[in-house]
Amino acid sequence: MSLRFSFPFFLVALLIPTAAKAQEAVAHGDQYSVIPVSQDTVMETDGGMTLRSVFRLSQFTDDPNSPFNHLIGYCSGSVVLENDESAVGAAGACHMVDSAGSGYWQWWQLDEGEKEECPFWCGTYGDYNGYGKFEGYTGKGTWEIVAVFADGSEIGRHRRTVEWK
């Protein structure tokens, strides 16, 4: 009879560390570069314009063992500009993939820009729907453009919190 009562206890004891680990959130950061592929400009009747772009994103970390090191993103997005060409808003999505074919999807949005604390553009993003080694992965964080080049290329930084369920 004591064996019957102790079995559920051991089963629960085995599952608790797994459940606790699954809910653990870990902070992570990386750098990325953006290379434009194509861009269309739509002129609005009020003098503003919408830029629709397709771009590639390459992501790198300082930790060579990080699952977020050496990822490629297939991305698209739109930027709405006012008459003076300042951004009213921007948003888009990326499909992030590693060299083995594992990946996840990411949405992003512009939150602010052209301010002292954010000289170019800064925003938020979320990672979801991982597959392969990213199965059960979700993340959220911030991004910041730190350098902009004449051809439209950019270098930026991500800061994120990741969870594996």
Disulfide bonds with the S-S distance in Angstrom:
Cys75-Cys94 2.14
Cys118-Cys122 2.05
